[in-house]
């Protein structure tokens, strides 16, 4: 019983049983795993949602929190792609009846998991009853196999985007964003992007300040917005088979401010410009100009993250020539300008007030 003459000042002062009766029911978050799952695809969202619940408990805010269940097909212990053994909370048959948020993890085992008809049937049925469904990394393959992404925009790890589009042509695959929302369906890129997605879900449910508090507790520099591009763009290119092309590629990476025109790179490879451009695109999957832009973008990103050099100096040293040219490339590729990028991701010690 509550003493009406001396009511508690906060919910934390209530007896535990009374508090449980007064608070709204917890949101049921179900995270689906399978053998070969990427452990961080599980641990990232798990830490975010459990962190949110911990903060709600500590603050006594009385808002609706979360109960997280880790489920697998049979509930038996399994091994992740890194060799970590985990034991799910239960099997799919023991899932909560009122799932609020359904999250499907990714990993090397996702392709085999997508061939499990019982698992896919369960996902299709569970998603229909859930308020929202999300995937981390290659968990998108399972959602696509269940038909949940038909006619939808979706993303996944950049290295798997082409395969997702090939296998499921009815899915509009966008390899760029950290995460995407299409109605009640959310998809994200790989590994740490699952934490960004989970933070966005928490922010939608509660508020931005709580999401940022969780990010600080997890030592994330800042919660990244979903339209932020997946960054390691140059990693997406292939290693060319021919040594002259590899030499041109190495030279570009080591000398981003050099003359990297097709003519100059062709001369370094001892090929005609036409032959060089055709061979480069055939073996690396991008044109020389696009590759050079990626290289310069990566070099500028590192300089913005790791140094306090003025933006104009970085633009020159990375081959952009002018800050405005660099800014246009950043906006097109990363959806943010250099100054905003530095504000979010700068890690160097020392002042940065003079770099904007």
Secondary structure, 3 states (H helix, E strand, C coil): CCCHHHCCCCHHHCCHHHHHHHCCCCEEEEEECCCCCCHHHHHHHHHHHHHHHHHHHHHCCCCCCEEEEEEECCCCCEECCCCCEECCCEEHHHCCCCEEEEEECCCCCHHHHCCCHHHHHHHHHHHHHCCEEEECCCHHHHHHHCCCCCCCEECCCHHHHHHHHHHCCCCEECCCECEEEECCEEEECCCCHHHHHHHHHHHHHCCHHHHHHHHHHCCCCCCCCCCCECCCHHHHCCCCCCHHHHHHHHHHHHCCCCCCCHHHHHHHHCCCHHHHHHHHHHHHCCCHHHHHHHHHHHHHHHHHHHCCCCHHHHHHHCCCCCHHHHHHHHHHHHCCCHHHHHHHHCCCCCCCCCCC
